[in-house]
Amino acid sequence: MKILKIGLIASAFAMLLISCKTVAQSSQIESITFRNTYGRGGFTSITATKDSLIATSAGGRMTDYPNFNKKINSKDWEKLVSVLDISVLDKTQNGARRGVYDGHDEIFSIVTKDKEYEIFNASEDAQNYKQLEKLKTNLNNLLSQYK
């Protein structure tokens, strides 16, 4: 019976440590930017910080893309950063840059307290792209919500 109590207390303590790591990791992230560049056709950009959401665009192809700077609530910010695992960002490989003639570039910039990650065309790294794909979806959903 004593062993069972010790095991139960140890597992509760382990769960507490795991949850603390997740909160600490997400609080490290200071900003997230997702950009699409279309060469001479222009660009679109969504930048989220813990207190603002900024959308910008320039160029001929971006006539229907909103330009704004709005406050973001903490719940939406936590939803964004909760999908990111920094250890996976370290492993994510950049794809080939396409530039002006070969197509658009998809660029993720994630700034933490310790490091800045800039990842180009990560969709070529199928294994590690899943979290960035979810981040992109969440940012686009947030964009339509804040329009």
C-alpha positions as CSV (number, residue, x, y, z in Angstrom):
1,M,0.0,0.0,0.0
2,K,2.9,2.3,0.8
3,I,4.5,1.7,-2.6
4,L,1.2,2.5,-4.3
5,K,1.0,5.9,-2.5
6,I,4.6,6.7,-3.4
7,G,4.0,5.8,-7.0
8,L,0.8,8.0,-7.1
9,I,2.6,11.0,-5.6
10,A,5.6,10.5,-8.0
11,S,3.3,10.4,-11.0
12,A,1.5,13.5,-9.9
13,F,4.8,15.3,-9.4
14,A,5.9,14.2,-12.9
15,M,2.7,15.5,-14.5
16,L,3.2,18.9,-12.7
17,L,6.8,19.1,-14.1
18,I,5.6,18.3,-17.6
19,S,2.9,21.0,-17.5
20,C,5.3,23.6,-16.2
21,K,7.7,22.9,-19.1
22,T,4.9,23.5,-21.6
23,V,3.8,26.8,-20.0
24,A,7.4,28.0,-19.7
25,Q,8.2,27.1,-23.3
26,S,5.2,28.9,-24.7
27,S,6.0,32.0,-22.6
28,Q,9.4,32.2,-24.3
29,I,7.9,33.0,-27.7
30,E,7.8,36.7,-28.3
31,S,6.5,37.0,-31.8
32,I,5.4,34.9,-34.8
33,T,5.5,36.1,-38.4
34,F,4.2,34.2,-41.5
35,R,5.1,35.8,-44.9
36,N,4.4,34.8,-48.4
37,T,6.5,36.5,-51.0
38,Y,5.5,36.5,-54.7
39,G,8.5,38.1,-56.3
40,R,7.4,41.1,-58.3
41,G,3.8,40.2,-57.5
42,G,4.1,41.5,-53.9
43,F,3.9,39.9,-50.4
44,T,1.6,39.2,-47.5
45,S,2.6,39.1,-43.9
46,I,0.8,38.3,-40.6
47,T,2.7,39.1,-37.4
48,A,1.4,38.1,-33.9
49,T,2.8,39.1,-30.6
50,K,1.3,38.6,-27.2
51,D,-0.7,41.9,-27.5
52,S,-1.1,42.6,-31.2
53,L,-1.9,41.2,-34.6
54,I,-0.6,43.0,-37.7
55,A,-1.4,42.2,-41.2
56,T,0.2,43.8,-44.2
57,S,0.4,43.4,-47.9
58,A,1.9,45.1,-51.0
59,G,1.9,44.4,-54.6
60,G,-0.6,43.9,-57.4
61,R,-1.9,40.4,-56.4
62,M,-2.9,41.4,-52.9
63,T,-5.9,43.6,-53.4
64,D,-8.2,41.6,-51.2
65,Y,-5.8,41.1,-48.3
66,P,-6.5,43.2,-45.3
67,N,-4.0,45.7,-43.8
68,F,-4.5,46.4,-40.1
69,N,-3.0,46.5,-36.7
70,K,-5.3,45.3,-33.8
71,K,-5.0,44.2,-30.3
72,I,-5.1,40.4,-29.7
73,N,-6.5,38.8,-26.6
74,S,-4.3,36.5,-24.5
75,K,-6.5,33.5,-25.2
76,D,-5.8,33.7,-28.9
77,W,-2.1,34.3,-28.3
78,E,-1.9,31.2,-26.1
79,K,-3.8,29.2,-28.8
80,L,-1.1,30.2,-31.3
81,V,1.9,29.4,-29.2
82,S,0.5,26.2,-27.8
83,V,1.0,24.4,-31.2
84,L,4.7,25.2,-31.3
85,D,7.4,22.9,-29.9
86,I,10.7,24.7,-30.0
87,S,12.7,21.5,-30.0
88,V,11.0,20.6,-33.3
89,L,11.8,24.1,-34.7
90,D,15.5,23.3,-34.2
91,K,15.1,20.2,-36.4
92,T,13.0,21.8,-39.1
93,Q,14.8,22.0,-42.4
94,N,14.6,24.9,-44.9
95,G,13.4,24.2,-48.3
96,A,14.8,25.6,-51.5
97,R,14.1,29.3,-52.0
98,R,12.0,29.8,-55.1
99,G,12.4,33.6,-55.5
100,V,10.9,35.6,-58.3
101,Y,10.7,33.1,-61.1
102,D,10.1,29.7,-59.6
103,G,7.1,30.5,-57.4
104,H,6.2,32.0,-54.0
105,D,8.2,31.6,-50.8
106,E,6.6,30.8,-47.5
107,I,8.6,32.1,-44.6
108,F,8.0,31.6,-40.9
109,S,9.9,33.8,-38.4
110,I,9.6,32.9,-34.7
111,V,11.3,35.0,-32.2
112,T,12.0,33.5,-28.7
113,K,13.9,35.1,-25.8
114,D,16.9,33.0,-26.7
115,K,16.9,32.6,-30.5
116,E,15.2,33.7,-33.7
117,Y,14.1,31.0,-36.2
118,E,13.6,31.9,-39.9
119,I,12.3,28.9,-41.8
120,F,11.9,29.0,-45.6
121,N,9.5,26.7,-47.5
122,A,9.4,24.2,-44.7
123,S,6.7,22.1,-46.5
124,E,9.5,20.1,-48.1
125,D,10.3,18.8,-44.6
126,A,7.1,16.8,-44.2
127,Q,8.0,15.3,-40.8
128,N,8.6,18.6,-39.0
129,Y,6.2,20.8,-41.0
130,K,3.0,19.6,-39.3
131,Q,3.2,22.1,-36.4
132,L,4.0,25.0,-38.8
133,E,1.1,24.0,-41.0
134,K,-1.2,24.1,-38.0
135,L,0.3,27.5,-37.0
136,K,-0.4,28.8,-40.5
137,T,-4.0,27.6,-40.3
138,N,-4.4,29.2,-36.9
139,L,-2.9,32.5,-38.1
140,N,-5.2,32.6,-41.1
141,N,-8.2,31.8,-39.0
142,L,-7.2,34.6,-36.6
143,L,-6.8,36.9,-39.5
144,S,-10.4,36.4,-40.7
145,Q,-11.6,36.7,-37.1
146,Y,-9.9,40.1,-36.5
147,K,-10.7,41.6,-39.9
